Amino acid sequence: MHDHPEPTVVRRSATAAPDDGLSGLLADYHLQTEQEKGRPVAAVAELPARYRAEVEDPQTAFADAVVLLAMDGDTAAGCLVVTAPVAGRSEIKRLWTAPGSRGRGVASALLDAALGHAARSGADAVRLSVWRWRSGAIALYERFGFTVTTSWDEREDLVCMERPVRGAPPCTERSGS
């Protein structure tokens, strides 16, 4: 038994307060990713413009997508972006769990919510890309029924994965995510 309740996943509203924690989660995600790619930067101001824009104004950056936040009480514990279907496919982006919230089912709860949203939006499949060195994330995606597919992104070290929305059971395992 654990002393933390399961996270609550909420859809970020169009009028969300700028201090709801999303920008901080995105900043941590992008700073960590740049470090893992061997291009560490010390601050958000040094991120590539595209990623800096997501951190500074997520409302605009993800205007055509749904942003999900996992909340631990009043604290943002994780985030995920799911795009509207294009050619029958939605895409998951920016799945991130705050380091202090890992191992408590945050990523699994976000993925469950994203897959449910994709199904309600009429998507036939959900795809994502993940850096090859993020083996824990790849294992999580595989538990959710994602399989490696032909890359749609030519960046080196990027693994592309996909799963059908229907016909693949949702994962209910919560540990380790």
C-alpha positions as CSV (number, residue, x, y, z in Angstrom):
1,M,0.0,0.0,0.0
2,H,1.2,3.5,-0.7
3,D,0.6,6.8,1.0
4,H,-0.2,8.8,-2.1
5,P,-3.6,8.7,-3.8
6,E,-3.7,8.0,-7.5
7,P,-3.3,11.2,-9.6
8,T,-6.3,13.0,-10.9
9,V,-6.1,13.7,-14.7
10,V,-7.7,16.9,-15.9
11,R,-8.1,18.5,-19.3
12,R,-6.4,21.8,-19.2
13,S,-8.9,24.5,-20.0
14,A,-8.6,27.3,-22.6
15,T,-8.6,29.7,-19.7
16,A,-6.2,27.9,-17.4
17,A,-4.2,30.0,-15.0
18,P,-0.6,30.5,-16.2
19,D,0.6,29.2,-12.8
20,D,-1.1,25.8,-13.1
21,G,2.3,24.0,-13.3
22,L,2.2,23.1,-17.0
23,S,5.0,25.6,-18.0
24,G,7.3,24.2,-15.3
25,L,6.7,20.6,-16.4
26,L,7.3,21.5,-20.0
27,A,10.5,23.4,-19.0
28,D,11.8,20.4,-17.1
29,Y,10.9,18.1,-20.1
30,H,12.8,20.2,-22.6
31,L,15.8,21.0,-20.4
32,Q,16.2,17.3,-19.6
33,T,15.8,16.3,-23.3
34,E,18.4,18.8,-24.5
35,Q,20.8,17.4,-21.8
36,E,20.1,13.8,-22.9
37,K,20.8,14.8,-26.5
38,G,24.2,16.2,-25.5
39,R,23.2,19.8,-25.9
40,P,22.6,20.9,-22.3
41,V,21.2,24.4,-21.7
42,A,21.0,26.1,-18.4
43,A,17.7,27.9,-18.8
44,V,14.5,28.1,-20.8
45,A,15.8,31.2,-22.6
46,E,18.5,29.0,-24.2
47,L,16.1,26.4,-25.6
48,P,15.5,26.2,-29.3
49,A,12.8,28.8,-30.2
50,R,10.1,26.1,-30.8
51,Y,10.5,24.5,-27.4
52,R,10.9,27.9,-25.6
53,A,7.5,28.9,-27.2
54,E,5.8,25.8,-25.7
55,V,7.1,26.7,-22.2
56,E,6.4,30.4,-22.4
57,D,2.9,30.1,-24.0
58,P,1.6,26.6,-23.9
59,Q,-1.9,27.8,-24.7
60,T,-0.8,29.1,-28.1
61,A,1.7,26.3,-28.8
62,F,-1.0,23.6,-28.2
63,A,-4.0,25.5,-29.4
64,D,-5.2,22.7,-31.7
65,A,-4.5,19.9,-29.2
66,V,-5.7,18.7,-25.8
67,V,-3.4,19.1,-22.9
68,L,-3.8,16.8,-20.0
69,L,-2.5,17.4,-16.5
70,A,-2.1,14.8,-13.8
71,M,-2.7,16.5,-10.4
72,D,-1.5,15.5,-7.0
73,G,-3.8,17.6,-4.9
74,D,-3.1,21.2,-6.2
75,T,0.3,20.2,-7.7
76,A,0.9,19.4,-11.3
77,A,2.5,15.9,-11.3
78,G,2.7,15.3,-15.0
79,C,1.5,16.3,-18.4
80,L,0.7,15.0,-21.9
81,V,-0.4,16.5,-25.1
82,V,-2.7,14.7,-27.6
83,T,-3.4,16.1,-31.0
84,A,-6.6,16.0,-32.9
85,P,-6.8,13.1,-35.4
86,V,-5.2,13.7,-38.8
87,A,-5.8,10.9,-41.4
88,G,-7.2,8.8,-38.5
89,R,-4.2,9.2,-36.2
90,S,-3.8,11.3,-33.0
91,E,-0.3,11.8,-31.7
92,I,0.9,11.8,-28.1
93,K,3.6,14.4,-27.3
94,R,5.4,15.7,-24.2
95,L,4.5,12.9,-21.7
96,W,6.4,14.0,-18.6
97,T,6.1,13.1,-15.0
98,A,7.7,15.3,-12.3
99,P,10.6,13.4,-10.8
100,G,9.1,13.5,-7.3
101,S,5.9,11.9,-8.7
102,R,7.4,9.0,-10.6
103,G,6.5,5.4,-9.7
104,R,2.9,6.4,-8.6
105,G,1.0,5.8,-11.8
106,V,1.1,9.3,-13.2
107,A,2.2,8.4,-16.7
108,S,-0.2,5.5,-16.9
109,A,-3.1,7.7,-15.8
110,L,-2.2,10.2,-18.5
111,L,-1.9,7.6,-21.2
112,D,-5.3,6.0,-20.2
113,A,-6.9,9.5,-20.4
114,A,-5.2,10.2,-23.8
115,L,-6.3,7.0,-25.3
116,G,-9.8,7.6,-24.1
117,H,-9.8,11.1,-25.6
118,A,-8.4,9.8,-28.9
119,A,-11.2,7.2,-29.1
120,R,-13.9,9.8,-28.4
121,S,-12.3,12.0,-31.0
122,G,-12.7,9.4,-33.7
123,A,-9.0,8.4,-34.0
124,D,-8.3,4.9,-35.3
125,A,-4.8,4.9,-34.0
126,V,-2.4,6.8,-31.7
127,R,1.2,7.3,-32.5
128,L,4.2,8.8,-30.6
129,S,7.9,9.2,-30.9
130,V,10.4,8.6,-28.1
131,W,14.1,8.9,-27.8
132,R,15.8,5.4,-27.9
133,W,17.6,6.0,-24.6
134,R,14.3,6.4,-22.7
135,S,14.0,2.7,-22.2
136,G,11.6,3.1,-19.3
137,A,9.2,5.1,-21.4
138,I,9.5,2.6,-24.3
139,A,8.6,-0.2,-21.8
140,L,5.6,1.7,-20.6
141,Y,4.4,2.3,-24.1
142,E,4.8,-1.4,-24.9
143,R,2.7,-2.3,-21.9
144,F,0.0,-0.1,-23.4
145,G,0.1,-2.0,-26.7
146,F,2.3,0.4,-28.7
147,T,4.7,-1.2,-31.2
148,V,7.6,0.2,-33.1
149,T,6.5,1.3,-36.6
150,T,8.1,2.9,-39.7
151,S,9.5,6.3,-38.7
152,W,7.7,9.5,-39.9
153,D,10.5,11.6,-38.4
154,E,14.0,11.3,-39.6
155,R,15.8,12.5,-36.5
156,E,18.5,10.1,-35.4
157,D,17.7,8.1,-32.3
158,L,14.0,8.6,-32.4
159,V,11.8,5.6,-32.1
160,C,8.3,5.8,-33.6
161,M,5.5,3.8,-32.1
162,E,1.8,3.3,-32.8
163,R,-1.2,1.4,-31.5
164,P,-4.8,1.0,-32.6
165,V,-7.3,2.9,-30.4
166,R,-9.8,0.1,-30.5
167,G,-9.0,-3.6,-30.1
168,A,-6.0,-3.0,-27.8
169,P,-7.0,-3.2,-24.2
170,P,-6.0,-0.3,-22.0
171,C,-3.3,-1.0,-19.5
172,T,-4.4,-0.8,-15.9
173,E,-0.9,-1.4,-14.4
174,R,0.0,1.6,-12.4
175,S,3.4,0.8,-10.8
176,G,6.6,2.1,-12.2
177,S,5.3,4.8,-14.4
